[in-house]
Amino acid sequence: MLGLVLLLAASAAFAAATVDAKTGKILNTVHELLQENKLAEAKAVLDGINVEKLKPYPRAIVYQTLGFLSANEGRYEEAADQLQKAIDIGELLPQQQLNARFSLAQIYMVLDRWKDAVTELEAWFAATEKPNAVSYYTLGMAYYQSDQREKALDPARTAVEMTDDPKENWLQLLLALLMEDKQYDKSVPLLLQLVEKFPKKAYWTQLAAVYMELDKSEESLAVQQLAYAQGLLTTDRELTRLAQLYMFHGQPWRAAQVVRQGLDSGVMPADGDGWRLLGNSLLAAREYDAAIDPLRKAAALADDGETWLRVAQVFLQREDWESARGALDEAFRKGGLRDEGHALLLSGITAYQQKRLREARTAFVRASNHDRTKEMAERWLTFVEKEEQRVQAEAEAEAAAAAQTG
């Protein structure tokens, strides 16, 4: 702001030398007040001038100065009107005219008059030999906000490329344009700059998402790991996504740790989905005993019997036939099984192992009516028949032996 104050002070001093003695004295006073950064006092002096009686050049200078002072006080509509008058007079020196246009464009942006801002900026660029990075960013933002996105990309990129230390909002603008255009590969370097210089959660999660869009799930996992280590993943969805990615990359134990921490902290709700993810992670990590409790909790909260079927499979693997039977009973009671044939097959196997051959036969016969389990069920029926024959033969032998001894 000080730079613009000094520039206006110089303009006032120059204008004072081109007018009558009385007006020149007033403008010299304004010049001195501006140099001392006494803006309110300078405005009070200018308000006492009959601007319309001034010659064109000093009149333009007064309007320009008033425009700046009005903007400094937050009276932007008034500031825009005053600067527009200064420009329309057409007597400002080339650099003064450019300064007035750029200031007017910035005021239009504050007022959300984006198309007017674009008009002034385009005129400014047409007359400027070496625009700086700030001006390119300003033009890019004006295009972006006026729904001229196709024009915004080049100035936004130029602003970032013109400096070794681009501002955060410059990177944000360019990133938004690239993302909207689905140029994900070009978005990565920007996001890497943002997470390095401004390590906010939004940039970490966005970088992880971009890597996924680029089918770079390992890089996405690495980014999410870093974000998690910094305590930036704080929602159920974020922790679930990280756990699922761990599972995808064959790290189920780490997935289980993430879910357990999420459940313990309350970030992940203790609902069926959370317990199921924990149980499945532990199963994948071959922590069968530890998986049973969360899977049972998930099964109790589920609307169907699918999770109870999963519990039964764990018990079958441990050869805990009685517990497997209980879990299967719950699965059938809740119903809604996607593959009833498979559930019947497991029920038959459980009954067979417990020597409940009639129950096993019934289950295998029902399983044989399903295409996916027909072949396997028929094989088990053969085992059941052989076992029945063996049991019958043993019974007959025992009966014969008893008859002889009797």
RODO-2510 file (C-alpha; in nm, 4 decimals, decimal comma):
residues 406
     n   res          X          Y          Z
     1     m     0,0000     0,0000     0,0000
     2     l     0,2851     0,2377     0,0839
     3     g     0,4175     0,2094    -0,2716
     4     l     0,0853     0,3199    -0,4173
     5     v     0,0595     0,6038    -0,1653
     6     l     0,3991     0,7369    -0,2745
     7     l     0,3031     0,6984    -0,6391
     8     l    -0,0154     0,9006    -0,5827
     9     a     0,1816     1,1582    -0,3882
    10     a     0,4202     1,1988    -0,6804
    11     s     0,1251     1,2328    -0,9195
    12     a    -0,0279     1,5007    -0,6981
    13     a     0,3025     1,6885    -0,6865
    14     f     0,3387     1,6676    -1,0650
    15     a    -0,0192     1,7872    -1,1125
    16     a     0,0394     2,0788    -0,8741
    17     a     0,3073     2,2108    -1,1074
    18     t     0,0669     2,2227    -1,4024
    19     v    -0,2246     2,4184    -1,2552
    20     d    -0,2990     2,7628    -1,1119
    21     a    -0,1390     2,8704    -0,7884
    22     k    -0,4450     2,8113    -0,5674
    23     t    -0,5098     2,4593    -0,6941
    24     g    -0,1392     2,3867    -0,6955
    25     k    -0,1177     2,4776    -0,3287
    26     i    -0,4021     2,2394    -0,2460
    27     l    -0,2441     1,9556    -0,4431
    28     n     0,0922     2,0205    -0,2768
    29     t    -0,0802     1,9840     0,0597
    30     v    -0,2296     1,6544    -0,0592
    31     h     0,1164     1,5490    -0,1771
    32     e     0,2661     1,6163     0,1670
    33     l    -0,0155     1,4363     0,3526
    34     l     0,0135     1,1315     0,1288
    35     q     0,3880     1,1201     0,1849
    36     e     0,3181     1,1150     0,5583
    37     n     0,0576     0,8396     0,5026
    38     k    -0,2137     1,0668     0,6430
    39     l    -0,4836     0,9345     0,4152
    40     a    -0,7884     1,0650     0,5997
    41     e    -0,6456     1,4172     0,6084
    42     a    -0,5577     1,3994     0,2383
    43     k    -0,9128     1,2934     0,1536
    44     a    -1,0587     1,5772     0,3595
    45     v    -0,8520     1,8262     0,1583
    46     l    -0,9576     1,6680    -0,1741
    47     d    -1,3223     1,6725    -0,0741
    48     g    -1,2939     2,0506    -0,0492
    49     i    -1,1974     2,0870    -0,4154
    50     n    -1,4519     2,1622    -0,6860
    51     v    -1,3190     1,8873    -0,9091
    52     e    -1,5225     1,9752    -1,2153
    53     k    -1,3618     2,3194    -1,2357
    54     l    -1,0129     2,1723    -1,2628
    55     k    -0,8357     2,1250    -1,5896
    56     p    -0,8441     1,7712    -1,7317
    57     y    -0,5115     1,6440    -1,6060
    58     p    -0,5360     1,7587    -1,2391
    59     r    -0,9016     1,6549    -1,2418
    60     a    -0,7973     1,3067    -1,3475
    61     i    -0,5300     1,2974    -1,0754
    62     v    -0,7810     1,4025    -0,8094
    63     y    -1,0288     1,1349    -0,9192
    64     q    -0,7540     0,8750    -0,9224
    65     t    -0,6429     0,9720    -0,5727
    66     l    -0,9995     0,9795    -0,4437
    67     g    -1,0568     0,6377    -0,5951
    68     f    -0,7643     0,4932    -0,4077
    69     l    -0,8667     0,6549    -0,0807
    70     s    -1,2279     0,5364    -0,1163
    71     a    -1,1075     0,1835    -0,1812
    72     n    -0,8819     0,2065     0,1244
    73     e    -1,1919     0,2871     0,3317
    74     g    -1,3887    -0,0032     0,1826
    75     r    -1,6224     0,2118    -0,0310
    76     y    -1,5587     0,0114    -0,3457
    77     e    -1,8528     0,1209    -0,5603
    78     e    -1,7545     0,4818    -0,5074
    79     a    -1,3893     0,3968    -0,5723
    80     a    -1,4786     0,2255    -0,9011
    81     d    -1,6771     0,5279    -1,0167
    82     q    -1,3931     0,7685    -0,9327
    83     l    -1,1258     0,5603    -1,1038
    84     q    -1,3438     0,5170    -1,4107
    85     k    -1,3800     0,8963    -1,4306
    86     a    -1,0017     0,9372    -1,4032
    87     i    -0,9509     0,6927    -1,6916
    88     d    -1,2281     0,8375    -1,9095
    89     i    -1,0802     1,1863    -1,8950
    90     g    -0,7939     1,0469    -2,1009
    91     e    -0,5306     1,2854    -1,9709
    92     l    -0,3373     1,0636    -1,7323
    93     l     0,0185     0,9838    -1,8258
    94     p     0,0637     0,6324    -1,9713
    95     q     0,1888     0,4742    -1,6474
    96     q    -0,0736     0,6549    -1,4439
    97     q    -0,3421     0,5298    -1,6796
    98     l    -0,2120     0,1744    -1,6402
    99     n    -0,2071     0,2030    -1,2611
   100     a    -0,5623     0,3334    -1,2613
   101     r    -0,6835     0,0494    -1,4842
   102     f    -0,5174    -0,2184    -1,2730
   103     s    -0,6567    -0,0684    -0,9522
   104     l    -1,0022    -0,0483    -1,1091
   105     a    -0,9788    -0,4140    -1,2163
   106     q    -0,8905    -0,5170    -0,8604
   107     i    -1,1865    -0,3218    -0,7243
   108     y    -1,4196    -0,4880    -0,9740
   109     m    -1,2925    -0,8241    -0,8470
   110     v    -1,3756    -0,7248    -0,4899
   111     l    -1,7241    -0,6331    -0,6117
   112     d    -1,7580    -0,9673    -0,7981
   113     r    -1,7870    -0,7756    -1,1249
   114     w    -1,5629    -1,0252    -1,2951
   115     k    -1,6427    -0,9426    -1,6562
   116     d    -1,5683    -0,5747    -1,5936
   117     a    -1,2439    -0,6796    -1,4288
   118     v    -1,1518    -0,8842    -1,7363
   119     t    -1,2191    -0,5862    -1,9641
   120     e    -0,9875    -0,3609    -1,7637
   121     l    -0,7169    -0,6231    -1,7312
   122     e    -0,7160    -0,7043    -2,1013
   123     a    -0,6743    -0,3336    -2,1759
   124     w    -0,3984    -0,3164    -1,9168
   125     f    -0,2121    -0,6150    -2,0662
   126     a    -0,2447    -0,4707    -2,4167
   127     a    -0,0554    -0,1596    -2,3060
   128     t     0,1997    -0,3192    -2,0735
   129     e     0,5378    -0,4360    -2,1993
   130     k     0,6419    -0,6621    -1,9126
   131     p     0,3526    -0,7838    -1,6974
   132     n     0,4641    -0,9376    -1,3681
   133     a     0,3532    -1,2602    -1,2020
   134     v     0,0926    -1,0840    -0,9869
   135     s    -0,0798    -0,9402    -1,2921
   136     y    -0,0893    -1,2796    -1,4646
   137     y    -0,2446    -1,4385    -1,1571
   138     t    -0,4986    -1,1560    -1,1376
   139     l    -0,5966    -1,2043    -1,5022
   140     g    -0,6192    -1,5811    -1,4558
   141     m    -0,8462    -1,5399    -1,1536
   142     a    -1,0668    -1,2904    -1,3368
   143     y    -1,1075    -1,5309    -1,6287
   144     y    -1,1772    -1,8182    -1,3905
   145     q    -1,4448    -1,6323    -1,1958
   146     s    -1,6092    -1,4981    -1,5114
   147     d    -1,6531    -1,8554    -1,6401
   148     q    -1,3877    -1,8176    -1,9088
   149     r    -1,1936    -2,1175    -1,7825
   150     e    -1,0355    -2,1908    -2,1193
   151     k    -0,8647    -1,8503    -2,1081
   152     a    -0,7623    -1,8759    -1,7439
   153     l    -0,5129    -2,1613    -1,7743
   154     d    -0,2310    -1,9838    -1,9589
   155     p    -0,2053    -1,6749    -1,7329
   156     a    -0,2448    -1,8915    -1,4216
   157     r     0,0393    -2,1178    -1,5387
   158     t     0,2549    -1,8182    -1,6355
   159     a     0,2141    -1,6649    -1,2891
   160     v     0,3400    -1,9837    -1,1235
   161     e     0,6247    -2,0343    -1,3686
   162     m     0,7509    -1,6760    -1,3375
   163     t     0,8603    -1,7213    -0,9765
   164     d     1,0554    -1,9786    -0,7788
   165     d     0,8267    -1,9276    -0,4801
   166     p     0,4655    -1,9040    -0,6008
   167     k     0,2017    -1,8072    -0,3490
   168     e    -0,0435    -2,0635    -0,2206
   169     n    -0,3446    -1,9082    -0,3930
   170     w    -0,1567    -1,9046    -0,7250
   171     l    -0,0920    -2,2762    -0,6965
   172     q    -0,4532    -2,3323    -0,5938
   173     l    -0,5873    -2,1547    -0,9011
   174     l    -0,3649    -2,3449    -1,1428
   175     l    -0,4435    -2,6718    -0,9655
   176     a    -0,8186    -2,6107    -0,9873
   177     l    -0,7940    -2,5471    -1,3612
   178     l    -0,5840    -2,8568    -1,4251
   179     m    -0,8117    -3,0745    -1,2151
   180     e    -1,1236    -2,9480    -1,3914
   181     d    -0,9546    -3,0333    -1,7193
   182     k    -0,8608    -3,3781    -1,5775
   183     q    -0,4921    -3,3120    -1,6369
   184     y    -0,4026    -3,5229    -1,3343
   185     d    -0,0417    -3,5888    -1,4346
   186     k     0,0282    -3,2137    -1,4449
   187     s    -0,1503    -3,1670    -1,1132
   188     v     0,0938    -3,3882    -0,9221
   189     p     0,3917    -3,1431    -0,9220
   190     l     0,1624    -2,8660    -0,7944
   191     l     0,0252    -3,0828    -0,5157
   192     l     0,3774    -3,1879    -0,4202
   193     q     0,4680    -2,8199    -0,3866
   194     l     0,1564    -2,7558    -0,1799
   195     v     0,2137    -3,0423     0,0648
   196     e     0,5754    -2,9360     0,1060
   197     k     0,5136    -2,5641     0,1593
   198     f     0,1604    -2,5671     0,2978
   199     p     0,1091    -2,9163     0,4470
   200     k    -0,2658    -2,9013     0,4886
   201     k    -0,4909    -3,2036     0,5037
   202     a    -0,6790    -3,1056     0,1867
   203     y    -0,3616    -3,1189    -0,0229
   204     w    -0,2524    -3,4575     0,1162
   205     t    -0,5897    -3,6178     0,0500
   206     q    -0,6130    -3,4575    -0,2933
   207     l    -0,2666    -3,5847    -0,3863
   208     a    -0,3651    -3,9353    -0,2776
   209     a    -0,6823    -3,9135    -0,4867
   210     v    -0,4914    -3,7921    -0,7939
   211     y    -0,2488    -4,0831    -0,7682
   212     m    -0,5469    -4,3191    -0,7625
   213     e    -0,6860    -4,1510    -1,0746
   214     l    -0,3507    -4,2164    -1,2385
   215     d    -0,3636    -4,5841    -1,1341
   216     k    -0,0686    -4,5314    -0,9009
   217     s    -0,2122    -4,6969    -0,5927
   218     e     0,1295    -4,7563    -0,4319
   219     e     0,2063    -4,3839    -0,4455
   220     s    -0,1418    -4,3113    -0,3133
   221     l    -0,0846    -4,5501    -0,0234
   222     a     0,2484    -4,3846     0,0573
   223     v     0,0829    -4,0410     0,0656
   224     q    -0,2001    -4,1651     0,2863
   225     q     0,0509    -4,3292     0,5206
   226     l     0,2309    -3,9969     0,5628
   227     a    -0,0963    -3,8145     0,6198
   228     y    -0,2042    -4,0766     0,8754
   229     a     0,1278    -4,0489     1,0584
   230     q     0,0690    -3,6737     1,0903
   231     g    -0,2798    -3,7251     1,2317
   232     l    -0,4446    -3,5746     0,9238
   233     l    -0,6816    -3,8632     0,8480
   234     t    -0,9652    -3,7917     1,0881
   235     t    -1,2832    -3,9304     0,9325
   236     d    -1,4380    -4,2733     0,9032
   237     r    -1,4177    -4,2562     0,5250
   238     e    -1,0473    -4,1666     0,5253
   239     l    -0,9482    -4,4442     0,7653
   240     t    -1,1615    -4,6965     0,5777
   241     r    -0,9984    -4,5994     0,2491
   242     l    -0,6501    -4,6388     0,3993
   243     a    -0,7344    -4,9781     0,5498
   244     q    -0,8795    -5,1020     0,2206
   245     l    -0,5687    -4,9864     0,0363
   246     y    -0,3500    -5,1721     0,2856
   247     m    -0,5582    -5,4830     0,2181
   248     f    -0,5258    -5,4348    -0,1569
   249     h    -0,1477    -5,4209    -0,1256
   250     g    -0,1240    -5,7298     0,0918
   251     q    -0,0732    -5,5567     0,4267
   252     p    -0,3775    -5,6768     0,6247
   253     w    -0,2104    -5,6443     0,9658
   254     r    -0,1573    -5,2713     0,9093
   255     a    -0,5158    -5,2455     0,7881
   256     a    -0,6336    -5,4063     1,1117
   257     q    -0,4254    -5,1621     1,3175
   258     v    -0,5802    -4,8626     1,1386
   259     v    -0,9346    -4,9937     1,1876
   260     r    -0,8773    -5,0868     1,5512
   261     q    -0,7416    -4,7376     1,6228
   262     g    -1,0379    -4,5852     1,4417
   263     l    -1,2874    -4,7923     1,6428
   264     d    -1,1102    -4,7293     1,9737
   265     s    -1,1009    -4,3529     1,9147
   266     g    -1,4625    -4,3365     1,8020
   267     v    -1,3689    -4,1958     1,4607
   268     m    -1,5036    -4,5111     1,3004
   269     p    -1,8513    -4,5991     1,4299
   270     a    -1,8829    -4,9350     1,6026
   271     d    -2,1265    -5,0586     1,3397
   272     g    -2,1362    -5,3667     1,1226
   273     d    -1,9097    -5,2208     0,8561
   274     g    -1,6345    -5,1269     1,1006
   275     w    -1,6340    -5,4588     1,2856
   276     r    -1,6530    -5,6487     0,9566
   277     l    -1,3536    -5,4641     0,8131
   278     l    -1,1541    -5,5320     1,1294
   279     g    -1,2493    -5,8986     1,1276
   280     n    -1,1693    -5,9458     0,7601
   281     s    -0,8359    -5,7688     0,8036
   282     l    -0,7424    -6,0001     1,0890
   283     l    -0,8515    -6,3022     0,8895
   284     a    -0,6338    -6,1930     0,5978
   285     a    -0,3488    -6,1525     0,8456
   286     r    -0,4191    -6,5104     0,9654
   287     e    -0,5079    -6,3873     1,3117
   288     y    -0,8037    -6,6247     1,3270
   289     d    -0,8672    -6,6152     1,7004
   290     a    -0,8563    -6,2366     1,7080
   291     a    -1,0931    -6,2157     1,4093
   292     i    -1,3802    -6,4038     1,5740
   293     d    -1,4961    -6,1358     1,8189
   294     p    -1,5215    -5,8455     1,5677
   295     l    -1,6862    -6,0735     1,3116
   296     r    -1,9434    -6,1862     1,5682
   297     k    -2,0181    -5,8224     1,6531
   298     a    -2,0558    -5,7428     1,2834
   299     a    -2,2786    -6,0453     1,2327
   300     a    -2,5068    -5,9466     1,5205
   301     l    -2,5529    -5,5988     1,3676
   302     a    -2,5990    -5,7165     1,0081
   303     d    -2,9376    -5,7348     0,8358
   304     d    -2,8575    -6,0685     0,6730
   305     g    -2,6694    -6,3853     0,7583
   306     e    -2,3645    -6,3347     0,5392
   307     t    -2,1307    -6,2369     0,8215
   308     w    -2,2473    -6,5285     1,0369
   309     l    -2,1479    -6,7489     0,7440
   310     r    -1,8031    -6,5896     0,7566
   311     v    -1,7851    -6,6638     1,1296
   312     a    -1,8797    -7,0245     1,0615
   313     q    -1,5973    -7,0565     0,8094
   314     v    -1,3473    -6,9421     1,0746
   315     f    -1,4735    -7,2037     1,3176
   316     l    -1,4630    -7,4696     1,0465
   317     q    -1,0989    -7,3818     0,9814
   318     r    -1,0298    -7,4272     1,3532
   319     e    -1,2315    -7,7532     1,3521
   320     d    -1,4581    -7,6115     1,6204
   321     w    -1,7620    -7,7916     1,4859
   322     e    -2,0061    -7,7012     1,7589
   323     s    -1,9334    -7,3268     1,7298
   324     a    -1,9525    -7,3558     1,3496
   325     r    -2,2941    -7,5158     1,3825
   326     g    -2,4183    -7,2310     1,6026
   327     a    -2,2914    -6,9694     1,3564
   328     l    -2,4565    -7,1511     1,0639
   329     d    -2,7857    -7,1693     1,2514
   330     e    -2,7688    -6,7884     1,2944
   331     a    -2,6855    -6,7447     0,9259
   332     f    -2,9905    -6,9428     0,8150
   333     r    -3,2098    -6,7716     1,0740
   334     k    -3,1213    -6,4241     0,9437
   335     g    -3,1336    -6,5358     0,5809
   336     g    -3,0531    -6,3177     0,2817
   337     l    -2,7593    -6,5403     0,1883
   338     r    -2,6079    -6,4695    -0,1525
   339     d    -2,4992    -6,8319    -0,2014
   340     e    -2,7341    -7,0566    -0,0073
   341     g    -2,5809    -7,3656    -0,1690
   342     h    -2,2428    -7,2866    -0,0153
   343     a    -2,4013    -7,2361     0,3274
   344     l    -2,5796    -7,5705     0,2974
   345     l    -2,2535    -7,7383     0,1981
   346     l    -2,0828    -7,5988     0,5097
   347     s    -2,3762    -7,7108     0,7210
   348     g    -2,3474    -8,0598     0,5784
   349     i    -1,9712    -8,0736     0,6449
   350     t    -2,0242    -7,9592     1,0044
   351     a    -2,2936    -8,2220     1,0631
   352     y    -2,0770    -8,4924     0,9040
   353     q    -1,7845    -8,4090     1,1320
   354     q    -2,0169    -8,4332     1,4326
   355     k    -2,1423    -8,7771     1,3139
   356     r    -2,4927    -8,6365     1,2565
   357     l    -2,5224    -8,8265     0,9293
   358     r    -2,8950    -8,7864     0,8684
   359     e    -2,8666    -8,4081     0,9115
   360     a    -2,5584    -8,4071     0,6883
   361     r    -2,7393    -8,6022     0,4167
   362     t    -3,0302    -8,3556     0,4201
   363     a    -2,7947    -8,0576     0,3882
   364     f    -2,5930    -8,2124     0,1049
   365     v    -2,9084    -8,3108    -0,0877
   366     r    -3,0309    -7,9508    -0,0661
   367     a    -2,6857    -7,8209    -0,1659
   368     s    -2,6870    -8,0486    -0,4714
   369     n    -2,9876    -7,8567    -0,6020
   370     h    -2,7675    -7,5486    -0,6501
   371     d    -2,5492    -7,5334    -0,9617
   372     r    -2,2382    -7,3997    -0,7936
   373     t    -2,2323    -7,6634    -0,5180
   374     k    -2,3926    -7,9568    -0,6978
   375     e    -2,0698    -8,1463    -0,7771
   376     m    -1,9124    -8,0971    -0,4339
   377     a    -2,2355    -8,1884    -0,2549
   378     e    -2,2663    -8,5124    -0,4500
   379     r    -1,9114    -8,6079    -0,3504
   380     w    -1,9935    -8,5486     0,0136
   381     l    -2,3116    -8,7542    -0,0248
   382     t    -2,0868    -9,0445    -0,1306
   383     f    -1,8863    -9,0024     0,1904
   384     v    -2,2073    -8,9926     0,3921
   385     e    -2,3355    -9,3117     0,2282
   386     k    -2,0084    -9,4917     0,2960
   387     e    -2,0105    -9,3750     0,6544
   388     e    -2,3721    -9,4834     0,6933
   389     q    -2,2837    -9,8240     0,5517
   390     r    -1,9881    -9,8509     0,7884
   391     v    -2,1995    -9,7516     1,0873
   392     q    -2,4709    -9,9975     0,9844
   393     a    -2,2157   -10,2745     0,9377
   394     e    -2,0700   -10,2056     1,2821
   395     a    -2,4148   -10,2089     1,4324
   396     e    -2,5016   -10,5383     1,2651
   397     a    -2,1728   -10,6915     1,3761
   398     e    -2,2336   -10,5818     1,7322
   399     a    -2,5858   -10,7208     1,7189
   400     a    -2,4582   -11,0549     1,5866
   401     a    -2,1929   -11,0718     1,8535
   402     a    -2,4493   -10,9961     2,1206
   403     a    -2,6777   -11,2700     1,9875
   404     q    -2,3969   -11,5309     2,0021
   405     t    -2,3037   -11,4403     2,3559
   406     g    -2,6651   -11,4345     2,4588
***
